[in-house]
Amino acid sequence: MAARTRILVLGGGVAGLRAALLLAGEVGCRAQVALVAQEPAFAFPPALFHVISGKLSPAEVTLPYAPLLSSRGITFIHDTVLDVDVVERRVNLASEKQLAFDFLLVALGTTPTMAQVPGMSKQALPLKTLADALDIQESARQTVAAVRKQGGEQRIVICGAGASGVELAGELRSLADEACRDQEVSRERVRIILVAAGQRPLPASPETVQDYALRALVSTGVELELSNPVVAVDGRQVQLSRGSIEAQTIIWTGGNRPNPVLETMGLRVNSTGGIFTNGYLQAYGANHVFVAGDCVHLSDQWQQARFMRKNAWYAFQTAGVAARNLAQSLRRQPMRAYRPWPQGFVGVATLGDNDLLFLGREAGKIHVRKADAFYRWLTRAALFVYRRTGRSWLPWRHSASPVPVAEDASATGEE
Ligand SMILES: Cc1cc2nc3c(=O)[nH]c(=O)nc-3n(C[C@H](O)[C@H](O)[C@H](O)COP(=O)(O)OP(=O)(O)OC[C@H]3O[C@@H](n4cnc5c(N)ncnc54)[C@H](O)[C@@H]3O)c2cc1C
């Protein structure tokens, strides 16, 4: 009997998990699908802010891989990928095991760029995983406790005012307010300061959205230090280009860089963390390697590449397209080119307890909703449905706008 084709999915985030589940359905018993992830459970990143503020419990936003994947005949490998030899088709793991593959689907996401600011990686907390979210929550609570014990005031400094920094500031204000009430500490004595290099928060959004976010944050008591980049962190001192702030808790939300594993693969990678792919989401120069999620850098020659953002929605879409194209490639059938959809909308962000922002290119028109109760209900409802029906929810077939069928299915077209 011929050996089964080995398909290896690297990463168990939105992209990797969806791709693995779809692949298992697409290839059936023709191939063996395995997924490698360094965490034991999938955690839904957009919900981490609500874990920090205590509105959702860790169990409500996580889904353990082992039972879900084994029920679909997928092998789960709980390990850390060290490097990948694309030519020899081998992956080296931290456990010193080696995995061989015929096809690879890379969905390793990105990692925080803390190393660019001296002292940042040593002192600041990143926000990427559930463990990071719980560390931030604990540190914020300790900050309030320190005020109660020592008197005076304490500061929580968030470095970076993109969507993550803005959303975190709102949720931390909400957490600190509750902790201050519980511990009978005046809220003004726990200051939350959002620091940014740019003149406004949310640099990727239209001005109307930026202005709204600015006003909403200030009205909830978040302080903003704009046009004043962090140059170094020394102990508890956050040194800015003008002045410095002493902080009990320092958090980095200033951006991400390519997952270091990508650099070992010998593939072309851009500065923001993407492997250059063609429209079928195949890595250039390696037809047996498909890419999904934040690791994708869709080459500009493929129309609409400029609309792609690193977010959960595009991770979900690219996973679907990459998985199906991999399965088509295995069957020697034509692949389909990926077209990001929709092209103006990027996402939503909550600002503490009261506001919801729509972020994105066209979002200025619909940027504000007073939606606390509604959004929280929606988040809880979505998570409830997702946890109950996780098996069928993740591999949903997305109905994007019509996707052109590739004229030349085998073409990978070097740039
Ligand atoms: C706090 C936070 C909030 C966000 N909020 C939103 C939002 O509201 N809306 C939105 O659209 N997007 C949001 N995003 C962005 C969105 O979550 C990402 O764009 C999306 O998750 C990317 O999916 P991915 O599968 O490509 O990567 P990831 O979700 O980063 O998954 C990468 C996977 O690879 C694994 N991995 C990494 N390195 C290794 C290794 N060496 N070995 C083994 N496994 C490894 C990780 O454990 C993980 O399973 C948020 C992100 C964060 C961090």
The ligand as an SDF file (V2000), in Angstrom:
LIG
                    3D

 53 58  0  0  0  0  0  0  0  0999 V2000
   -4.3330   40.7220   22.0160 C   0  0  0  0  0  0  0  0  0  0  0  0
   -4.7460   40.6500   20.5740 C   0  0  0  0  0  0  0  0  0  0  0  0
   -5.9790   41.1440   20.2020 C   0  0  0  0  0  0  0  0  0  0  0  0
   -6.3910   41.0930   18.8890 C   0  0  0  0  0  0  0  0  0  0  0  0
   -7.6120   41.5910   18.5690 N   0  0  0  0  0  0  0  0  0  0  0  0
   -8.0570   41.4620   17.3130 C   0  0  0  0  0  0  0  0  0  0  0  0
   -9.3700   41.8820   16.9660 C   0  0  0  0  0  0  0  0  0  0  0  0
  -10.1190   42.4080   17.7880 O   0  0  0  0  0  0  0  0  0  0  0  0
   -9.7900   41.6790   15.6870 N   0  0  0  0  0  0  0  0  0  0  0  0
   -8.9900   41.0970   14.7580 C   0  0  0  0  0  0  0  0  0  0  0  0
   -9.4210   40.8840   13.6250 O   0  0  0  0  0  0  0  0  0  0  0  0
   -7.7290   40.7090   15.0430 N   0  0  0  0  0  0  0  0  0  0  0  0
   -7.2520   40.8800   16.2970 C   0  0  0  0  0  0  0  0  0  0  0  0
   -5.9800   40.4990   16.6150 N   0  0  0  0  0  0  0  0  0  0  0  0
   -5.1050   39.9880   15.5480 C   0  0  0  0  0  0  0  0  0  0  0  0
   -5.4400   38.5410   15.2650 C   0  0  0  0  0  0  0  0  0  0  0  0
   -5.6160   37.8340   16.4590 O   0  0  0  0  0  0  0  0  0  0  0  0
   -4.3290   37.9320   14.4410 C   0  0  0  0  0  0  0  0  0  0  0  0
   -4.2180   38.6610   13.2380 O   0  0  0  0  0  0  0  0  0  0  0  0
   -4.6400   36.4870   14.1200 C   0  0  0  0  0  0  0  0  0  0  0  0
   -4.7990   35.7690   15.3280 O   0  0  0  0  0  0  0  0  0  0  0  0
   -3.5370   35.8700   13.2880 C   0  0  0  0  0  0  0  0  0  0  0  0
   -3.7600   34.4980   13.2500 O   0  0  0  0  0  0  0  0  0  0  0  0
   -2.5640   33.5070   12.9280 P   0  0  0  0  0  0  0  0  0  0  0  0
   -3.1580   32.1500   13.0490 O   0  0  0  0  0  0  0  0  0  0  0  0
   -1.9080   33.9080   11.6740 O   0  0  0  0  0  0  0  0  0  0  0  0
   -1.4830   33.7670   14.0760 O   0  0  0  0  0  0  0  0  0  0  0  0
   -1.5800   33.5470   15.6160 P   0  0  0  0  0  0  0  0  0  0  0  0
   -2.9670   33.6920   16.1090 O   0  0  0  0  0  0  0  0  0  0  0  0
   -0.5160   34.4220   16.2100 O   0  0  0  0  0  0  0  0  0  0  0  0
   -1.1760   32.0190   15.8210 O   0  0  0  0  0  0  0  0  0  0  0  0
    0.1450   31.5800   15.7130 C   0  0  0  0  0  0  0  0  0  0  0  0
    0.1990   30.1650   16.2270 C   0  0  0  0  0  0  0  0  0  0  0  0
    1.5040   29.6730   16.0360 O   0  0  0  0  0  0  0  0  0  0  0  0
    1.9840   29.1190   17.2530 C   0  0  0  0  0  0  0  0  0  0  0  0
    3.4390   29.2750   17.2470 N   0  0  0  0  0  0  0  0  0  0  0  0
    4.1620   30.4060   17.0880 C   0  0  0  0  0  0  0  0  0  0  0  0
    5.4690   30.1110   17.0740 N   0  0  0  0  0  0  0  0  0  0  0  0
    5.5610   28.7850   17.2430 C   0  0  0  0  0  0  0  0  0  0  0  0
    6.6460   27.8900   17.3000 C   0  0  0  0  0  0  0  0  0  0  0  0
    7.9240   28.2920   17.1900 N   0  0  0  0  0  0  0  0  0  0  0  0
    6.3770   26.5820   17.4730 N   0  0  0  0  0  0  0  0  0  0  0  0
    5.0990   26.1290   17.5710 C   0  0  0  0  0  0  0  0  0  0  0  0
    4.0370   26.9360   17.5020 N   0  0  0  0  0  0  0  0  0  0  0  0
    4.2730   28.2450   17.3500 C   0  0  0  0  0  0  0  0  0  0  0  0
    1.2920   29.9080   18.3440 C   0  0  0  0  0  0  0  0  0  0  0  0
    1.2890   29.1900   19.5590 O   0  0  0  0  0  0  0  0  0  0  0  0
   -0.0980   30.0210   17.7200 C   0  0  0  0  0  0  0  0  0  0  0  0
   -0.8150   28.8380   17.9290 O   0  0  0  0  0  0  0  0  0  0  0  0
   -5.5360   40.5410   17.9210 C   0  0  0  0  0  0  0  0  0  0  0  0
   -4.2910   40.0290   18.2940 C   0  0  0  0  0  0  0  0  0  0  0  0
   -3.9000   40.0770   19.6160 C   0  0  0  0  0  0  0  0  0  0  0  0
   -2.5520   39.5300   20.0090 C   0  0  0  0  0  0  0  0  0  0  0  0
  1  2  1  0
  2  3  1  0
  2 52  2  0
  3  4  2  0
  4  5  1  0
  4 50  1  0
  5  6  2  0
  6  7  1  0
  6 13  1  0
  7  8  2  0
  7  9  1  0
  9 10  1  0
 10 11  2  0
 10 12  1  0
 12 13  2  0
 13 14  1  0
 14 15  1  0
 14 50  1  0
 15 16  1  0
 16 17  1  0
 16 18  1  0
 18 19  1  0
 18 20  1  0
 20 21  1  0
 20 22  1  0
 22 23  1  0
 23 24  1  0
 24 25  2  0
 24 26  1  0
 24 27  1  0
 27 28  1  0
 28 29  2  0
 28 30  1  0
 28 31  1  0
 31 32  1  0
 32 33  1  0
 33 34  1  0
 33 48  1  0
 34 35  1  0
 35 36  1  0
 35 46  1  0
 36 37  1  0
 36 45  1  0
 37 38  2  0
 38 39  1  0
 39 40  1  0
 39 45  2  0
 40 41  1  0
 40 42  2  0
 42 43  1  0
 43 44  2  0
 44 45  1  0
 46 47  1  0
 46 48  1  0
 48 49  1  0
 50 51  2  0
 51 52  1  0
 52 53  1  0
M  END
$$$$
